[in-house]
Amino acid sequence: MTPEGKVGTVIPMHRELKIGTLKGVLKLAKVDPYEFAKYL
């Protein structure tokens, strides 16, 4: 959920993701990569 409304994205069902794929998913979901990294 963002101030603009709901955001949806497709997540690949692979056990591992290439870094570019992960960055693309985060971009589509409007998630800051640095914020995401806090939860790893």
N, C-alpha and C positions, 0 to 999 in steps of 0.2 A: 504494500500500500504506500502510495506517495501522495504528496499534496495535490497532484494532478489527477489522482484516481488509482485504480488497480493496474498492475503491470503483470503480464504473463510472458513466459518464455518456454521454449522446448529444451529439455535436458536430455542429452544422450544417455543411453543405458549401458555405457561401457564402465568397466571397473576402473580404468585409467583414462584420463583426458589429456590431450596435448595442451600445452600452456596457451596456445592461440585459441583453441576451442573454449577453454575456460574463460579467457578474457572476453571472447565473443558472447558467451552466455551471460557473464556479469554485465557487459555493456547493454545487452538486450533487456536485462532485468533491472537496469539502472541502479546497480549496486557498485559502490566505490571499491576497487580492488584492495585498497589499504584497509578499509573497514572490514571487508571479508576476511582478510588475513589475520585479523585480531582473534577470530574464532577457530583458527587451525590448531 
